[in-house]
């Protein structure tokens, strides 16, 4: 159900631009859906082509570390991650969003 809402929102946003030929989506590495799940939902709901690119996550920790997080677990709609240096939860700089980057219209 979660993936249906995400895909539906992306499709609605794309259609605001006109008759959609293709949508370009950026999926953060630690977003709350996997690329496979999002692609499957988009295939089921969209009547246009789409391309999903993944954006690597970047975090900053109070210990001074800045870089990719250590991903511990990925569940249905949550990703657990930590600082690879001190093992606490760092602040996310990027890579946690799902963004409609651009749309090709007829």
C-alpha positions as CSV (number, residue, x, y, z in Angstrom):
1,X,0.0,0.0,0.0
2,X,2.9,2.4,0.9
3,X,4.4,2.0,-2.6
4,X,1.1,2.7,-4.3
5,X,0.8,6.1,-2.6
6,X,4.4,7.1,-3.5
7,X,4.0,6.0,-7.1
8,X,0.5,7.7,-7.3
9,X,1.9,11.0,-6.0
10,X,4.8,10.9,-8.5
11,X,2.4,10.2,-11.4
12,X,0.0,13.0,-10.3
13,X,2.9,15.4,-10.1
14,X,4.2,14.4,-13.5
15,X,0.7,14.8,-15.1
16,X,0.5,18.3,-13.8
17,X,3.0,19.1,-16.5
18,X,0.8,17.9,-19.4
19,X,0.5,14.6,-21.4
20,X,3.5,12.7,-20.1
21,X,5.8,10.7,-22.4
22,X,8.5,10.0,-19.8
23,X,9.3,10.9,-16.2
24,X,12.7,11.0,-14.6
25,X,12.8,10.1,-10.9
26,X,15.7,10.3,-8.4
27,X,15.5,7.8,-5.6
28,X,17.7,8.3,-2.5
29,X,19.6,5.3,-1.3
30,X,18.0,5.6,2.2
31,X,14.5,6.6,1.0
32,X,11.6,4.7,2.4
33,X,11.1,2.4,-0.7
34,X,13.5,0.3,-2.8
35,X,14.1,0.9,-6.5
36,X,12.6,-2.5,-7.3
37,X,9.4,-1.7,-5.3
38,X,9.0,1.7,-6.8
39,X,9.6,0.5,-10.3
40,X,7.0,-2.3,-9.9
41,X,4.4,0.2,-8.6
42,X,5.1,2.6,-11.4
43,X,4.8,-0.2,-14.0
44,X,1.4,-1.1,-12.5
45,X,0.0,2.5,-12.4
46,X,1.8,4.7,-15.0
47,X,0.7,4.9,-18.6
48,X,4.0,6.5,-19.6
49,X,7.7,5.6,-19.5
50,X,9.9,6.4,-16.5
51,X,13.5,6.2,-15.5
52,X,14.6,5.8,-11.9
53,X,18.2,6.8,-10.9
54,X,19.6,6.2,-7.5
55,X,21.3,8.9,-5.4
56,X,23.9,7.8,-2.9
57,X,23.3,8.8,0.7
58,X,25.5,11.3,2.4
59,X,25.5,11.9,6.2
60,X,27.2,14.0,8.8
61,X,27.8,12.9,12.3
62,X,28.6,14.7,15.5
63,X,31.9,12.7,15.7
64,X,33.1,14.6,12.6
65,X,32.5,11.9,10.0
66,X,30.9,12.9,6.7
67,X,30.3,10.4,4.0
68,X,28.1,7.4,3.2
69,X,26.2,5.8,6.1
70,X,26.4,2.2,7.1
71,X,23.1,0.7,6.2
72,X,22.1,-1.9,8.9
73,X,18.7,-3.0,7.7
74,X,16.1,-2.2,5.1
75,X,12.5,-3.0,6.0
76,X,9.2,-2.5,4.2
77,X,9.2,1.3,4.6
78,X,12.2,2.1,6.7
79,X,16.0,2.1,6.4
80,X,18.1,1.7,9.5
81,X,21.6,3.3,9.3
82,X,24.4,4.5,11.5
83,X,27.7,6.3,11.4
84,X,30.3,3.8,10.4
85,X,32.8,5.4,12.8
86,X,31.0,5.9,16.1
87,X,27.8,3.8,15.4
88,X,25.3,6.6,16.3
89,X,22.6,7.9,14.1
90,X,24.0,10.7,11.9
91,X,22.2,13.6,10.3
92,X,21.2,13.1,6.6
93,X,22.6,15.6,4.1
94,X,21.2,13.9,1.0
95,X,20.0,10.6,-0.4
96,X,16.8,10.2,1.6
97,X,14.3,11.8,-0.8
98,X,12.2,10.6,-3.8
99,X,12.3,13.5,-6.3
100,X,10.5,13.9,-9.7
101,X,13.5,15.5,-11.5
102,X,11.9,16.2,-14.9
103,X,9.1,15.2,-17.2
104,X,9.0,14.9,-21.0
105,X,5.6,15.9,-22.4
106,X,4.0,15.6,-25.8
